């Protein structure tokens, strides 16, 4: 099989982050024909014309890439065969008919799981020690410890419940182990063998998961059945001194209920959030300013220095494409339709 032509369409900043010298060296070693295109395109240059002129077998791109034309030729007979998207949701880049016609697409997939789990651990520890509150109060109010406000918790020997047990949750397990925690998970679709391989106990109901753990980490995927599956009743059932952390999807949680619980339980429940129902989080959101709520602006994903991980994944897939091998973890129509 002839070596495929790879169109690499990135801004200078994206290229610097995703394709640093070590990753570029991996790409060069494939021996594929690389066609670099700097984004944004200069005035008068049309994206559809670039694709028609270069006729790439594969496209590597990220956030700055324009939407692909719906009538773009797809397939092994002179069309685009594979898109290695270096970021998350492909909805703005890939029209659904292209996937229907057989275009292979991957995004950053599991390559970002460890950085998200790392951020989850950060939020857990920040919540248990009320670090978000004290950092702001000491900077802006000259605060110092006083009375009940200094009541904090340790993660050591706590019970941790994971709602969902996909790649991110599985990456969290070894990060939590040094704290001597007991870990359980509620994820009905995950086989017993997967949980057993990570020495994680299955929680048989969502109600048990919330009521029987000191720390809840929300990692369930979002789809229609999971909309607001985390209710006010569940949130109120978390034991006193506990914490609720969401690094999954905002709409899985009834945010209005979360706000009510956060206000009512400001002295015995800590909350750490990276995702929200509405993003960006509205300036007037009632979540802002609550002393028991730590907030991050949806930054749990790949840090600037680890964006290279997703590019390494795409380079591996380009090698598979060149060798005529199957590319794993493609975005099929079901995944596409559920993407946010």
C-alpha positions as CSV (number, residue, x, y, z in Angstrom):
1,X,0.0,0.0,0.0
2,X,1.3,3.5,-0.9
3,X,2.1,5.8,2.0
4,X,-0.9,8.1,2.7
5,X,-0.8,11.8,2.4
6,X,-1.5,13.6,5.7
7,X,-2.9,17.1,5.7
8,X,-1.8,18.8,9.0
9,X,-4.0,21.9,9.5
10,X,-3.0,23.7,12.8
11,X,-2.4,27.2,14.1
12,X,1.2,27.9,15.1
13,X,0.2,27.6,18.8
14,X,-1.6,24.3,18.2
15,X,1.4,22.9,16.3
16,X,3.7,23.9,19.2
17,X,1.5,22.2,21.8
18,X,0.4,19.1,19.9
19,X,3.5,18.4,17.8
20,X,6.6,19.2,19.9
21,X,9.8,17.8,18.5
22,X,9.5,14.3,20.1
23,X,6.0,13.8,18.7
24,X,7.0,15.3,15.3
25,X,9.9,12.8,15.3
26,X,7.4,10.0,15.8
27,X,5.3,11.3,12.9
28,X,8.4,11.7,10.6
29,X,9.4,8.1,11.3
30,X,6.2,6.9,9.7
31,X,7.5,8.0,6.3
32,X,4.1,9.4,5.3
33,X,3.7,12.5,3.1
34,X,3.0,15.4,5.3
35,X,1.1,18.5,3.9
36,X,1.3,21.3,6.4
37,X,-1.3,24.1,6.2
38,X,-1.2,26.9,8.7
39,X,-4.5,28.1,10.1
40,X,-6.3,30.4,10.0
41,X,-6.2,30.4,6.2
42,X,-5.1,33.7,4.6
43,X,-7.9,35.9,3.2
44,X,-9.1,34.6,-0.1
45,X,-8.0,31.0,0.6
46,X,-11.0,28.6,0.8
47,X,-11.0,25.5,3.0
48,X,-12.9,23.4,0.5
49,X,-10.3,24.4,-2.2
50,X,-7.4,23.3,0.1
51,X,-9.0,19.9,0.6
52,X,-9.7,19.5,-3.1
53,X,-6.2,20.5,-4.1
54,X,-4.3,18.4,-1.6
55,X,-6.6,15.3,-1.7
56,X,-5.4,14.0,1.6
57,X,-5.9,10.5,2.9
58,X,-6.0,11.8,6.4
59,X,-6.5,15.1,8.2
60,X,-4.9,16.0,11.5
61,X,-6.4,19.1,13.1
62,X,-7.7,20.7,16.3
63,X,-10.0,23.6,17.4
64,X,-9.1,26.1,14.6
65,X,-10.1,23.8,11.7
66,X,-13.1,24.9,9.7
67,X,-16.0,22.6,9.2
68,X,-15.5,19.9,6.6
69,X,-17.7,20.2,3.5
70,X,-20.7,17.8,3.6
71,X,-20.0,16.8,0.0
72,X,-16.4,16.0,0.6
73,X,-15.3,12.7,-1.1
74,X,-14.8,10.0,1.5
75,X,-13.2,6.6,1.3
76,X,-10.3,4.7,-0.1
77,X,-11.0,5.6,-3.7
78,X,-9.3,9.0,-3.7
79,X,-11.3,10.4,-0.8
80,X,-10.6,11.4,2.8
81,X,-10.3,8.2,4.9
82,X,-9.4,9.3,8.4
83,X,-9.6,12.4,10.6
84,X,-7.4,12.5,13.7
85,X,-9.0,15.3,15.7
86,X,-6.7,16.4,18.5
87,X,-9.4,17.8,20.7
88,X,-12.8,16.7,22.1
89,X,-16.2,17.0,20.4
90,X,-16.1,16.6,16.6
91,X,-19.6,18.0,16.1
92,X,-18.5,21.4,14.8
93,X,-15.9,19.8,12.5
94,X,-17.5,16.7,11.0
95,X,-21.0,16.8,9.4
96,X,-22.9,13.6,10.3
97,X,-23.2,12.5,6.6
98,X,-19.5,12.0,6.4
99,X,-19.5,9.5,9.1
100,X,-22.5,7.8,7.6
101,X,-20.5,7.4,4.4
102,X,-17.6,5.8,6.2
103,X,-15.2,8.5,7.3
104,X,-13.1,7.2,10.2
105,X,-12.8,9.8,13.0
106,X,-11.1,9.8,16.4
107,X,-10.7,12.5,19.0
108,X,-8.5,12.6,22.0
109,X,-10.3,9.7,23.5
110,X,-8.6,7.9,26.4
111,X,-5.4,9.8,26.0
112,X,-6.6,12.6,28.3
113,X,-8.0,10.3,31.0
114,X,-5.0,10.6,33.3
115,X,-5.0,14.4,33.3
116,X,-8.7,14.5,34.1
117,X,-8.3,12.0,36.9
118,X,-5.3,14.1,38.2
119,X,-7.6,17.1,38.3
120,X,-10.2,15.1,40.1
121,X,-7.8,14.3,42.9
122,X,-6.9,18.0,43.1
123,X,-10.6,18.9,43.6
124,X,-11.1,16.1,46.2
125,X,-8.2,17.3,48.3
126,X,-9.1,21.0,47.8
127,X,-12.7,20.2,48.9
128,X,-11.7,18.2,51.9
129,X,-9.3,20.9,53.1
130,X,-11.6,23.8,52.0
131,X,-8.6,25.1,50.1
132,X,-10.7,27.1,47.7
133,X,-12.4,29.0,50.5
134,X,-9.2,29.8,52.4
135,X,-7.2,30.8,49.4
136,X,-9.8,33.5,48.5
137,X,-10.5,34.6,52.1
138,X,-6.8,35.0,53.0
139,X,-6.1,37.0,49.8
140,X,-9.1,39.2,49.8
141,X,-10.3,39.4,53.4
142,X,-7.2,39.0,55.5
143,X,-8.8,35.9,57.0
144,X,-7.3,33.5,59.4
145,X,-8.6,30.3,61.0
146,X,-11.4,30.7,63.4
147,X,-13.9,28.3,65.0
148,X,-16.0,26.0,62.9
149,X,-14.6,27.4,59.7
150,X,-11.3,25.5,60.4
151,X,-13.0,22.1,60.4
152,X,-11.5,20.2,57.5
153,X,-11.2,16.5,56.5
154,X,-8.5,14.2,55.4
155,X,-8.8,11.8,52.5
156,X,-7.0,9.0,54.3
157,X,-9.1,5.9,54.9
158,X,-12.2,7.5,53.5
159,X,-14.8,5.7,51.4
160,X,-14.8,6.9,47.8
161,X,-17.7,6.3,45.4
162,X,-17.2,6.6,41.6
163,X,-20.4,7.2,39.5
164,X,-19.2,5.7,36.3
165,X,-16.2,3.4,35.7
166,X,-14.8,4.3,32.3
167,X,-11.2,5.3,31.4
168,X,-11.1,8.3,33.7
169,X,-12.4,6.5,36.7
170,X,-10.0,3.6,36.1
171,X,-7.1,6.1,36.0
172,X,-8.3,7.6,39.3
173,X,-8.0,4.3,41.2
174,X,-4.2,4.2,41.4
175,X,-4.1,7.9,42.3
176,X,-6.5,7.2,45.3
177,X,-4.8,4.0,46.5
178,X,-2.0,5.7,48.5
179,X,-4.7,7.2,50.8
180,X,-5.9,3.8,51.9
181,X,-9.4,4.5,50.7
182,X,-12.2,1.9,50.1
183,X,-13.4,2.4,46.5
184,X,-16.7,1.4,45.1
185,X,-18.4,2.2,41.8
186,X,-21.9,2.4,40.3
187,X,-21.7,1.6,36.6
188,X,-24.3,-1.1,35.5
189,X,-22.8,-1.5,32.0
190,X,-19.3,-2.4,33.2
191,X,-18.6,-6.1,33.6
192,X,-17.8,-7.5,37.0
193,X,-14.4,-8.6,35.7
194,X,-13.4,-5.0,35.0
195,X,-14.2,-3.9,38.5
196,X,-12.5,-6.9,40.0
197,X,-9.3,-6.2,37.9
198,X,-9.1,-2.8,39.7
199,X,-10.1,-4.2,43.1
200,X,-13.2,-1.9,43.1
201,X,-16.4,-3.0,44.8
202,X,-19.6,-2.8,42.8
203,X,-22.3,-0.5,44.3
204,X,-25.7,-2.0,43.3
205,X,-27.7,1.2,43.3
206,X,-27.0,4.9,42.9
207,X,-28.7,5.5,46.2
208,X,-26.2,3.2,48.0
209,X,-23.3,4.8,46.2
210,X,-24.2,8.2,47.5
211,X,-25.3,7.2,51.0
212,X,-22.4,4.9,51.8
213,X,-19.4,6.9,50.6
214,X,-17.7,10.0,52.1
215,X,-16.5,11.2,48.6
216,X,-18.6,11.0,45.4
217,X,-16.8,11.5,42.1
218,X,-19.3,12.1,39.2
219,X,-18.1,10.5,36.0
220,X,-21.2,9.2,34.4
221,X,-21.6,9.8,30.6
222,X,-24.3,12.2,29.5
223,X,-27.2,11.0,27.5
224,X,-31.0,11.4,27.8
225,X,-31.4,8.8,30.5
226,X,-28.7,10.4,32.6
227,X,-30.1,13.9,32.4
228,X,-30.3,15.1,36.1
229,X,-29.9,11.6,37.3
230,X,-28.1,13.1,40.3
231,X,-31.0,14.5,42.3
232,X,-31.4,16.6,45.4
233,X,-32.3,13.4,47.4
234,X,-29.0,11.8,46.4
235,X,-26.9,14.9,47.1
236,X,-28.5,15.2,50.6
237,X,-27.7,11.6,51.3
238,X,-24.0,12.1,51.2
239,X,-22.8,11.7,54.8
240,X,-21.8,14.7,56.9
241,X,-18.2,15.8,56.3
242,X,-18.4,14.4,52.8
243,X,-17.6,15.8,49.3
244,X,-19.2,15.8,45.9
245,X,-16.9,16.2,42.9
246,X,-18.0,16.6,39.3
247,X,-15.4,16.2,36.5
248,X,-17.8,14.4,34.2
249,X,-20.8,16.2,32.6
250,X,-22.7,19.1,34.0
251,X,-26.2,18.1,32.9
252,X,-25.9,14.8,34.7
253,X,-26.5,16.8,37.9
254,X,-29.6,18.8,38.7
255,X,-27.7,22.0,39.2
256,X,-30.5,23.9,40.9
257,X,-30.8,21.2,43.4
258,X,-27.0,21.2,43.9
259,X,-27.1,24.9,44.7
260,X,-29.9,24.4,47.3
261,X,-27.9,21.6,48.9
262,X,-24.7,23.6,48.9
263,X,-26.4,26.4,50.6
264,X,-28.2,24.3,53.2
265,X,-25.1,22.1,53.9
266,X,-22.4,24.7,53.8
267,X,-20.9,23.5,57.1
268,X,-20.9,19.7,56.4
269,X,-20.6,19.1,52.6
270,X,-17.8,20.2,50.3
271,X,-18.3,20.5,46.5
272,X,-15.7,20.6,43.7
273,X,-16.9,21.3,40.2
274,X,-15.2,21.5,36.8
275,X,-18.3,21.1,34.6
276,X,-21.7,22.9,34.6
277,X,-25.1,22.7,33.0
278,X,-24.4,26.0,31.2
279,X,-20.9,26.9,30.1
280,X,-19.3,29.3,30.5
281,X,-20.7,29.4,34.0
282,X,-22.9,32.5,34.2
283,X,-21.4,35.4,36.1
284,X,-24.5,35.6,38.3
285,X,-24.6,31.8,39.0
286,X,-25.4,31.1,42.7
287,X,-22.5,28.7,42.7
288,X,-20.1,31.6,42.7
289,X,-19.2,32.8,46.2
290,X,-20.3,29.8,48.2
291,X,-17.5,29.0,50.7
292,X,-18.0,25.2,50.4
293,X,-17.8,25.1,46.6
294,X,-14.5,24.9,44.7
295,X,-14.9,26.0,41.0
296,X,-12.7,25.3,38.0
297,X,-13.6,26.6,34.4
298,X,-13.8,23.2,32.7
299,X,-10.0,22.7,32.6
300,X,-9.7,19.1,33.8
301,X,-8.8,18.0,30.3
302,X,-5.3,17.9,28.8
303,X,-3.0,20.5,30.3
304,X,-0.9,22.5,27.8
305,X,2.1,20.4,28.4
306,X,0.2,17.1,27.9
307,X,-1.6,18.0,24.6
308,X,1.2,16.0,23.0
309,X,-0.5,12.8,24.4
310,X,-3.4,13.1,22.0
311,X,-1.1,13.8,19.1
312,X,0.9,10.6,19.9
313,X,-2.4,8.7,19.8
314,X,-3.2,10.1,16.4
315,X,0.3,9.3,15.1
316,X,-0.2,5.6,16.2
317,X,-3.5,5.7,14.2
318,X,-1.8,7.1,11.1
319,X,0.7,4.2,11.3
320,X,-2.2,1.8,11.4
321,X,-3.8,3.6,8.4
322,X,-0.5,3.3,6.4
323,X,-0.3,-0.4,7.3
324,X,-3.9,-1.1,6.4
325,X,-4.8,-2.0,10.0
326,X,-8.0,-1.2,11.8
327,X,-8.1,2.0,13.8
328,X,-9.5,1.6,17.3
329,X,-12.0,3.8,19.2
330,X,-13.5,5.4,16.2
331,X,-16.4,7.8,16.7
332,X,-19.4,6.0,15.3
333,X,-22.9,7.5,14.8
334,X,-24.1,6.6,18.3
335,X,-21.1,8.3,19.9
336,X,-21.5,11.2,17.5
337,X,-25.1,11.7,18.3
338,X,-24.4,11.6,22.1
339,X,-21.6,14.1,21.9
340,X,-22.1,17.5,23.4
